[in-house]
Amino acid sequence: LCRKFRPSSLASFAATGMALFLFGAGWQHQSPWALFFFLQGASFCSGVYLIPIRTCVQSLPPANQKGLLLGASQFLDFTFILCASLLKILLHAGGVNSIHTFFILSGIMIFAAA
């Protein structure tokens, strides 16, 4: 399936969707239902982003390199999780509240999706 299907176009579309939903969460934060809707939309788009990429990462490499590639992928995942946590701490220390963090994340994601 991964050899016929190009997950990069779907990943770019889903990353843009995540960014737009996170922007909406920051913009419409007074209503709990609107916040719920936008965060659910971002979660759905993150699944659409992640599942095809993970499928290709697991199925494309040859059998003798599969473990190496999966290990490198997991290492990068947790490295960026750590970086995101440090960014959140720095933003909070700089006076940025949680709602404005959605705007910053959406800007980073639009830049990365382009």
KEKOLDO-129362 format. One record per residue (C-alpha): residue in one letter; x, y, z. Coordinates in steps of 0.2 Angstrom, whole numbers, plus 5000, padded with zeros to 4 digits. Layout:
rest|X|Y|Z
A|X|Y|Z
...
END
This chain:
rest|X|Y|Z
L|5000|5000|5000
C|5014|5012|5004
R|5023|5009|4988
K|5007|5014|4978
F|5001|5028|4990
R|5010|5044|4993
P|5007|5048|5012
S|5016|5065|5010
S|5002|5074|5002
L|4990|5067|5015
A|5002|5071|5029
S|5003|5089|5023
F|4984|5091|5022
A|4982|5084|5040
A|4996|5095|5047
T|4987|5110|5039
G|4971|5104|5047
M|4979|5102|5064
A|4986|5120|5063
L|4969|5127|5058
F|4960|5118|5072
L|4973|5123|5085
F|4972|5141|5079
G|4953|5140|5081
A|4955|5133|5099
G|4966|5148|5103
W|4953|5160|5094
Q|4937|5153|5102
H|4943|5149|5119
Q|4928|5157|5129
S|4916|5143|5124
P|4920|5126|5132
W|4910|5117|5118
A|4920|5127|5104
L|4936|5122|5113
F|4931|5104|5113
F|4926|5104|5095
F|4943|5112|5089
L|4953|5101|5100
Q|4944|5085|5094
G|4947|5091|5076
A|4965|5093|5079
S|4965|5076|5087
F|4957|5068|5072
C|4969|5077|5060
S|4984|5071|5070
G|4977|5053|5068
V|4976|5056|5049
Y|4993|5063|5049
L|5001|5049|5060
I|4994|5033|5054
P|4999|5033|5036
I|5017|5039|5041
R|5018|5025|5054
T|5012|5012|5042
C|5025|5017|5029
V|5039|5017|5042
Q|5035|5000|5047
S|5032|4992|5030
L|5045|5000|5018
P|5062|4996|5025
P|5070|4979|5022
A|5069|4966|5036
N|5087|4968|5041
Q|5085|4987|5044
K|5067|4988|5051
G|5073|4988|5069
L|5085|5002|5066
L|5073|5013|5057
L|5059|5010|5070
G|5072|5014|5084
A|5077|5030|5075
S|5059|5035|5073
Q|5055|5032|5091
F|5071|5042|5096
L|5065|5057|5085
D|5047|5056|5093
F|5053|5057|5110
T|5066|5070|5106
F|5053|5082|5099
I|5041|5078|5114
L|5055|5084|5125
C|5058|5099|5115
A|5040|5103|5115
S|5039|5102|5134
L|5054|5113|5135
L|5046|5126|5123
K|5031|5126|5134
I|5041|5129|5150
L|5050|5143|5141
L|5034|5151|5134
H|5026|5150|5151
A|5041|5158|5159
G|5040|5172|5146
G|5022|5176|5151
V|5013|5167|5137
N|4997|5159|5143
S|4990|5142|5138
I|4978|5149|5125
H|4991|5159|5116
T|5001|5144|5115
F|4988|5137|5103
F|4992|5152|5091
I|5011|5148|5092
L|5009|5130|5089
S|4997|5133|5074
G|5010|5145|5067
I|5024|5132|5069
M|5013|5119|5061
I|5008|5129|5046
F|5027|5133|5043
A|5031|5114|5044
A|5017|5109|5033
A|5022|5120|5019
END
